Amino acid sequence: MNIPPVEKQIGIELYSTTLPGIGGELRQEIEDFIVTEISNREEGSSGKQLILELTKSNWDMHHLVRDMSRKLGISQKRISFAGTKDKRAKTTQKISIYDLKEEEIGNFYLKDVELKVIGRSPRSVELGDLFGNEFVITVRDIGYGTEELKTILDGITAQIKDSGGVPNFFGIQRFGAARPVTHLVGREILQGDFEKAALTYIARSFPDEQEDAREVRDRVWDTHDFAEGLKMYPLRLRHERAMMHYLAENPGDYAGSFTVLAQNISKMFVHAWQSYMFNRIICRRIEEGLPLDAAVPGDIVCFKNKEGLPDVSKTQQVTEENLEGMNNLVKRRRAFVTAPLIGYDTPLASGVQGKIEREIFEEAGIHAESFRVKGLPELASAGLRREMLLHCEPSFETSEDELNPGKTKAVLSFMLPKGSYATTVLREYMKVEPMKMS
């Protein structure tokens, strides 16, 4: 099957299922994408933190926190949550608000926002409180009849279950949906070419982005005239504008231009390159005929934590002597076969998997020491290992599509652990351009 070119650009070179995709479109309505956070918290009745269940539709989380703080007359810093959720979706999650009385929520109103008080706690809601997410996703405008659609979905679901899940790829969101450029910027940073890194981020255009942005990027790419670029760039491109403003005042200091970005934004570039390499390693392993749901000698596995999630801080090498025992743990989902998110201190596998990892890194020409990022050491990354298989057990329903007469729809339901991408599952079913899944 043909892989969309943009997926090849981010290191995804194959599907793990062999049946044709169902096609279709996502998010024709906001409630076609429903996400419910799975929290590992239990709330009480006392404590400074008011704990609420937040349900929102078509809201960016950071914009919502800003507007909530204004409505409640409090600082944004008093509002905490475990994870951001898709904007174009209906999402439900826990949040906490410091030192707020329950009655102060009584008259709160924002369009498409619901707040439900569920208790109090001495502890705010934070990232570690997120166990995973449940998804209920409607794919519409499908060209197959209901029976043929069900047959295809049955086949794909069976293949996913036989494999124990799908490859744990980093999805297009990690790289930029309309403009998958972050890993390319990261590559240039790691190679020490900060000029090319800055120009790639500021001015490299992609066909799927909006025309006004594409045109001005092309001009700045050709001219390197950042002062002129500031006059033309749309205001929404605030990160690019901030870097150009710095370069207009500090000509030639391309490394310095990254320091005007929040550090989590700058680190995103290096992380994206790590993600690209990780995707390529998984593909190469599959192409070599090695399983993701079983270990081979030389692999490095990690073990589950008390919540049943992979704990990449606890790893062990697989040998001929412990192979049977390790695979027993893998089969019981108490251990997980990993690949590296390469950094300056990341252990590499040996055996066949180690050969794959080293070949991929040699082909890229970027090695472990590059991740110390000479010139911008604050972006350095020690790296870690990550499980290669994303365990999931999807179910589905099919029916006529009331929004698209003559077409059908499928409603897919599945749970994923935190840090995973729903599109990684959806791509196996739909097999379409990533923009149709964004």
SVG drawing of the C-alpha trace seen along z (x, -y; Angstrom):
<svg xmlns="http://www.w3.org/2000/svg" viewBox="-29 -46 59 66">
<polyline fill="none" stroke="black" stroke-width="0.4" points="0.0,0.0 1.2,-3.5 2.3,-5.5 1.4,-9.3 4.7,-11.2 4.3,-13.4 4.4,-10.3 7.6,-9.2 9.0,-12.6 8.4,-12.0 9.9,-8.5 6.7,-6.4 7.2,-4.1 4.6,-1.4 1.3,-0.2 1.2,2.7 -2.2,4.0 -2.6,5.3 -6.2,4.6 -7.2,1.5 -8.3,-1.5 -11.8,-2.8 -11.0,-6.4 -13.4,-8.9 -13.1,-12.2 -12.7,-13.2 -14.2,-16.0 -17.0,-17.0 -18.7,-17.8 -16.9,-18.7 -18.5,-15.7 -17.1,-13.3 -14.0,-13.4 -14.6,-12.6 -11.8,-12.3 -12.2,-11.3 -9.2,-11.5 -8.5,-8.5 -7.2,-9.8 -5.6,-7.8 -6.7,-10.2 -9.3,-9.8 -10.7,-13.0 -11.7,-13.8 -13.8,-16.5 -11.0,-18.7 -8.0,-20.6 -7.1,-23.9 -7.6,-22.6 -11.1,-22.5 -11.3,-19.6 -13.6,-19.8 -14.6,-17.8 -14.2,-20.0 -16.0,-19.2 -15.2,-21.5 -16.0,-21.6 -13.8,-23.4 -11.6,-25.1 -7.8,-25.4 -6.9,-24.6 -4.5,-27.5 -7.1,-30.0 -9.7,-28.4 -7.5,-28.8 -7.0,-32.4 -10.7,-33.1 -11.6,-31.1 -9.2,-33.1 -10.7,-36.3 -14.2,-35.2 -13.3,-34.0 -11.0,-36.9 -8.0,-34.8 -4.5,-34.2 -4.1,-31.6 -1.4,-30.0 -4.1,-28.8 -5.6,-26.5 -3.9,-23.2 -4.5,-20.2 -2.9,-16.9 -2.8,-17.3 -3.9,-19.4 -6.5,-17.9 -7.5,-18.4 -9.1,-21.7 -11.5,-20.4 -13.1,-17.8 -15.4,-17.3 -13.1,-16.5 -13.5,-15.7 -10.8,-15.9 -10.1,-16.8 -8.7,-20.3 -7.9,-21.9 -8.3,-25.5 -6.4,-26.7 -8.2,-28.3 -11.6,-28.6 -14.9,-28.0 -17.5,-25.7 -20.1,-28.4 -17.8,-30.6 -18.4,-28.2 -22.2,-28.5 -22.6,-31.4 -19.7,-30.6 -20.5,-30.5 -18.5,-30.1 -20.0,-28.9 -19.4,-25.1 -17.8,-24.7 -19.2,-22.6 -17.7,-22.5 -18.8,-19.9 -17.4,-19.9 -16.2,-16.5 -14.3,-17.2 -11.3,-18.8 -7.7,-17.8 -4.5,-19.1 -2.8,-18.4 -3.3,-20.0 -4.0,-18.1 -0.7,-17.6 0.8,-15.7 1.5,-12.6 -2.2,-12.2 -3.0,-11.3 -3.1,-7.5 -4.5,-7.6 -7.4,-8.7 -10.5,-7.0 -11.4,-7.9 -14.7,-7.7 -14.1,-8.8 -16.5,-9.0 -15.2,-8.6 -17.7,-10.0 -18.1,-10.2 -17.0,-6.6 -17.6,-5.2 -18.2,-1.5 -21.7,-0.1 -22.3,0.9 -21.7,4.7 -18.5,4.2 -17.3,1.5 -17.9,3.9 -15.9,6.7 -12.9,4.4 -13.1,3.1 -13.4,6.6 -10.3,7.6 -8.2,4.6 -9.3,5.0 -8.4,8.7 -4.9,7.9 -4.4,5.3 -5.4,7.6 -3.3,10.5 -0.3,8.1 -1.1,6.9 -1.6,3.3 0.0,1.0 3.5,-0.5 3.9,-3.2 4.8,-5.9 5.0,-9.5 2.1,-11.1 2.1,-14.1 1.2,-16.4 4.8,-15.9 6.2,-17.5 3.5,-20.0 0.4,-18.8 0.4,-21.3 4.1,-22.0 6.1,-19.0 9.3,-21.0 10.2,-20.6 12.5,-17.6 14.3,-19.3 15.1,-22.2 16.2,-19.8 18.6,-18.1 20.3,-21.4 20.6,-22.3 22.2,-19.0 24.6,-19.5 25.5,-23.0 24.1,-24.8 22.0,-27.4 21.6,-29.6 20.0,-26.8 18.0,-25.8 16.6,-29.3 15.8,-29.7 14.1,-26.4 11.8,-27.2 11.1,-30.8 11.0,-30.5 10.7,-27.0 7.2,-26.6 5.1,-23.6 2.3,-23.0 -0.4,-22.3 -0.1,-25.5 -2.2,-28.6 -1.3,-30.5 -0.5,-33.9 2.1,-32.1 3.6,-30.2 4.1,-33.3 5.9,-35.3 8.0,-32.4 9.2,-31.9 10.2,-35.6 12.2,-35.6 13.8,-32.3 15.1,-33.9 16.0,-37.3 17.0,-36.7 15.4,-40.1 14.0,-39.7 13.0,-43.3 10.9,-43.1 9.6,-39.8 8.2,-41.4 6.1,-43.7 4.6,-40.8 4.3,-37.8 0.8,-37.1 0.5,-37.9 -0.5,-34.3 3.1,-33.2 4.3,-34.7 7.3,-32.4 8.7,-33.1 8.1,-36.8 9.9,-36.7 12.9,-35.1 13.0,-37.5 12.7,-40.5 15.8,-39.2 17.7,-38.6 16.8,-42.1 18.4,-43.5 21.2,-41.0 22.3,-40.2 24.0,-36.8 23.3,-35.5 21.2,-32.6 21.8,-30.5 20.6,-33.4 17.4,-33.6 16.2,-30.4 16.7,-31.8 13.7,-34.2 11.4,-31.1 10.1,-29.4 12.5,-26.6 9.8,-24.0 9.3,-25.2 13.1,-25.2 13.5,-21.7 10.6,-20.5 13.0,-20.7 15.5,-18.2 12.7,-16.0 11.1,-15.9 14.4,-14.7 14.5,-12.0 10.9,-11.1 11.8,-10.9 14.6,-8.5 12.4,-6.4 9.8,-6.1 12.5,-4.9 13.9,-2.4 10.4,-0.8 9.9,-0.6 13.3,1.0 12.6,3.6 9.3,4.5 11.0,4.7 13.6,7.0 10.9,9.4 11.4,8.8 8.3,8.7 7.2,5.8 5.3,8.0 8.2,10.3 11.8,9.8 14.9,11.2 18.4,11.5 20.0,8.1 16.8,6.2 16.3,3.9 13.0,4.2 11.4,1.9 9.0,3.0 5.5,1.9 4.9,-0.4 2.2,-0.1 -0.3,-1.5 0.6,1.0 2.3,-1.5 5.8,-1.1 8.5,-2.5 11.5,-3.4 13.6,-4.1 13.7,-0.3 15.3,1.5 17.1,4.8 19.0,6.4 17.6,9.6 20.0,12.5 19.8,16.1 19.7,17.1 16.8,14.9 14.9,14.8 12.1,17.2 11.5,15.5 11.5,12.0 9.1,13.1 6.8,14.5 6.7,11.0 6.2,9.4 3.3,11.7 1.7,10.8 2.4,7.1 4.7,6.8 7.6,5.9 7.8,4.0 10.3,4.1 11.9,0.7 13.7,-1.5 15.8,-4.6 14.9,-8.2 18.6,-8.8 20.5,-11.2 24.0,-11.6 23.4,-9.0 21.0,-6.5 21.8,-2.8 21.6,-1.0 20.6,2.6 22.9,5.3 22.3,8.1 20.0,7.6 18.2,4.7 21.4,3.0 22.6,3.3 19.3,1.6 19.7,-1.3 23.4,-1.9 22.6,-1.8 19.8,-4.3 22.0,-6.7 24.9,-6.3 22.6,-7.0 21.5,-10.2 25.1,-11.3 24.0,-12.4 25.4,-10.6 25.0,-10.6 27.4,-13.4 25.6,-15.7 22.8,-15.8 24.9,-17.8 24.1,-20.7 27.3,-22.7 26.2,-26.3 22.8,-25.8 23.5,-23.4 20.1,-24.2 18.6,-22.1 20.8,-19.1 19.0,-15.7 20.3,-12.6 17.6,-10.6 15.7,-7.5 14.1,-4.4 10.4,-4.0 8.1,-1.0 7.8,-0.1 4.3,1.4 1.2,-0.6 -1.2,1.8 -4.8,1.1 -8.0,3.1 -10.3,1.1 -14.0,1.8 -16.4,0.2 -19.9,-0.3 -21.1,-1.1 -24.2,-2.8 -25.5,-5.2 -24.0,-8.7 -26.7,-11.2 -24.5,-14.1 -23.5,-12.6 -26.4,-11.0 -25.5,-7.8 -22.3,-7.4 -21.5,-5.4 -19.8,-6.1 -17.8,-4.2 -17.5,-4.9 -14.2,-3.6 -13.6,-3.3 -10.3,-2.6 -8.2,-3.5 -4.5,-4.7 -1.9,-5.4 -0.7,-8.9 1.8,-10.2 0.3,-8.2 -1.4,-9.4 -5.0,-8.5 -3.9,-9.1 -1.5,-6.2 -4.5,-3.9 -6.7,-5.7 -4.1,-5.6 -4.3,-1.8 -8.1,-2.0 -8.3,-5.0 -5.1,-4.9 -5.4,-8.5 -3.4,-11.6 -2.6,-12.8 -4.3,-16.2 -7.6,-14.2 -7.0,-13.0 -6.0,-16.3"/>
</svg>
